[in-house]
Amino acid sequence: MGRTFCPACGTQLSYQSRKWPTTIDITTCSLDAPAKFPPTHHSWVSHDIGWVKTSGTLPAFPKFRPS
């Protein structure tokens, strides 16, 4: 469990938690064609930095998206 990083540039690629062992979060912008995977929601908005603005058009969750 943990994070994976690109060995060439260090970009974070994924995250997996012991709390949710069957779920892997993938950093969309690290993909070759991120436009093919548009966001469907915003998670963990309770931890956003003050200058981060979400779209306002997608569902937003203070923590993780409910199942």
Order of alpha helices (4+ residues) and beta strands (2+ residues): beta-beta-beta
